[in-house]
Amino acid sequence: MDLILWRHAVVLPVSAPDLLRELSDNGHRQAAQTAAILQSHLPAQYRLLVSPAKRAMQTASALKSEFEVIDSLAPGASIEDVLNAVQWQTEQMRDETIVVVGHQPTMGRTVSELLFGSQREIPFKNSYAYWITQNMLDGKLKTTLRGVIKPELDVEW
């Protein structure tokens, strides 16, 4: 499985209820930049799961793909909410790519849990995407970081 955890882009200053906050002009640019990089690496078929917050849906829209709104991915979601939404497996390999658009601190904590087995505070700036992959290594399923995508059109692989 490939799992891409993408934090929503920059929002306007607080002027609306949390779920209705919108991306700023810079946020729309960030989302478009990250989406362009993702599109150049994503397979033809992938699932796009998105928080019900307007800013997350606006971020996901930059991929120009259909997405599924998952209420449990709303701000304040837990690591378990994310892992349940993607049906994360630790014993069986799945040939599937899933992109999740969500919020901090959940995105960073989920990356930490998957890579290190603990909930550390992982820096996760707006519109960054962490690409996590599972591979069989020595007969065991291993989780590794494939890359970090930044909206500044910079990719670390």
Secondary structure, DSSP 8 states (H G I E B T S, - for coil): -EEEEEE---B-SS-S-GGG--B-HHHHHHHHHHHHHHHHHS-SS-EEEE-SSHHHHHHHHTT-S--EE-GGGSTT--HHHHHHHHT--SSS----EEEEEE-TTHHHHHHHHHHHSS-------TT-EEEEEEEEETTEEEEEEEEEEETTTEEE-
